[in-house]
Amino acid sequence: MQNEAVAKPKVWKSTVRVLSPVRQWERWWPYVYLTPAFLFFVIFFFYPIGYMIYLSFHDWSLLNLEEKEWVGLANFQDLFQEKDFHQVIVNTAVFTALTVILGLGLAFLLALWLNRKAKIYGVIQGAIFSPHIISLVSISMLWMWMMDPQYGLLNAMLKAVGLPAYTWLSDTKSALLSLVLVSVWKIVGYNTIVFIAGLQSIPKDIYEAAALDRSSRLQTLRRITIPMLSPTIFFLFIINTISSFQAFDTIAIMTQGGPVNSTNMLVFYIYEQGMDFFNGGLASAASVVLLLLVGLLTLLHFAFMSRRVHYR
């Protein structure tokens, strides 16, 4: 009988490295650095939003902070059954659309004109940008004086050419457009500077190649400039839309939502419900609607523009 060789079991050596306590602690340093920023967002962003959503389902008055009664969707039902709220939504949509379209369009035209090396154009750029760094309260008070029916600069100019004075802020047909004018005047300088930066980042050899192909200015603008500026347009569209939805200062100072609710918008409506009527539940419900509208518009724009934005 032949002796059978007995195979010895293989002994696997452990390849696990045991890190020293110092090395283990170093692995957690990135999370330690991120903790303050994370806590900041939790305390000042996520918690207020969560608490706002919680309050929107309660009947809660700012005069009695301790008592909160669960009412479910009653606040949202009351909100959408209110005719004033329908007008607020329409005002906000019209104001946002006009402000964004005019603010981007005028800024783009100004950027095309001011994108030159002469020093005088730099001075003009600074003058156009200056409204952006001025307090919106100061701007609103300045425009209130300019639109004053008796002593305003705009009516003085109308009278100088033989036209009658106009009640800019007291007429339901012109009050909202007057606020649009103020908002566009505020943002157009910033938009112009951003557009100029985008124009200067476009490689010159692309324009030289277009010139060799004898492309017209309109063709160059449509096929080169606008596509290459699409990330800039996308960025400005988002921030202008969000800032227009948040309009408050000009309304509070110039019109107080009037005349006849013609300039009342979402943020000012939320302020009225909470601070004037002390209806915290309804104000929270309106805030949730504002949050959803801004989020939905942003997502739709991302989905629509994602295929049209050209990143170099």
Number of C-alpha atoms within 10 A of each C-alpha: 3 4 5 6 6 6 6 6 6 6 6 6 6 6 6 6 6 8 9 9 8 8 10 11 10 12 10 10 11 9 11 12 10 10 12 11 11 12 12 11 13 14 12 10 11 13 12 13 17 11 11 19 16 15 24 25 21 22 18 24 20 15 12 9 9 9 11 15 13 14 14 14 13 16 23 19 12 13 18 12 11 11 10 16 19 13 17 21 16 17 19 21 17 14 23 22 17 17 26 24 15 19 26 22 15 16 24 22 12 20 22 15 11 19 18 13 8 9 9 10 14 14 12 12 20 12 11 21 20 13 18 16 11 11 11 18 13 14 18 21 14 13 19 21 15 17 22 19 18 14 12 17 16 19 20 19 13 13 13 10 8 9 11 11 18 18 14 21 22 16 14 16 12 16 21 24 18 18 23 23 17 18 25 23 20 23 23 25 25 20 28 26 21 18 24 22 15 18 20 11 11 15 10 10 9 13 16 11 11 16 13 9 9 11 14 11 11 10 12 16 15 12 13 15 18 17 16 21 21 17 19 21 19 16 11 19 18 16 13 21 20 17 15 21 21 17 20 20 18 23 19 17 15 21 20 17 22 18 16 11 17 22 28 28 25 25 20 21 22 20 19 17 17 19 15 11 14 17 20 26 29 27 28 26 26 25 21 17 15 18 13 12 13 16 13 12 14 17 12 12 14 15 11 11 14 12 8 13 18 14 10 7
